[in-house]
Amino acid sequence: MFDPDTAIYPFPPKPTPLSIDEKAYYREKIKTSAKRT
């Protein structure tokens, strides 16, 4: 199972940790792109 919380995102890390909103955004983004493939 793909775990978006522990995944390494394919772009440079930010100096600050992801906020809850950002995590939710990336999680949804990954879910949608996963559905497309």
C-alpha positions as CSV (number, residue, x, y, z in Angstrom):
1,M,0.0,0.0,0.0
2,F,1.3,3.4,-1.0
3,D,1.6,5.7,2.1
4,P,1.6,9.4,1.2
5,D,2.7,10.4,4.7
6,T,6.0,8.6,4.4
7,A,6.5,8.9,0.6
8,I,9.4,10.9,-0.8
9,Y,7.8,13.6,-3.0
10,P,9.5,14.1,-6.4
11,F,10.6,17.7,-5.7
12,P,13.1,19.4,-3.4
13,P,12.2,19.3,0.3
14,K,11.0,22.6,1.9
15,P,12.8,24.2,4.7
16,T,9.7,23.8,6.9
17,P,7.6,20.7,7.4
18,L,4.4,20.4,5.4
19,S,1.4,21.8,7.0
20,I,-1.8,19.7,7.4
21,D,-3.4,21.5,4.5
22,E,-0.3,20.9,2.3
23,K,-0.3,17.2,3.2
24,A,-4.0,16.9,2.4
25,Y,-3.4,18.7,-0.9
26,Y,-0.5,16.4,-1.9
27,R,-2.4,13.3,-0.7
28,E,-5.4,14.2,-2.9
29,K,-3.1,15.1,-5.8
30,I,-1.4,11.7,-5.6
31,K,-4.7,9.9,-5.3
32,T,-6.1,11.6,-8.4
33,S,-3.0,10.9,-10.5
34,A,-3.0,7.3,-9.2
35,K,-6.5,6.9,-10.4
36,R,-5.7,8.2,-13.8
37,T,-3.0,5.6,-14.5
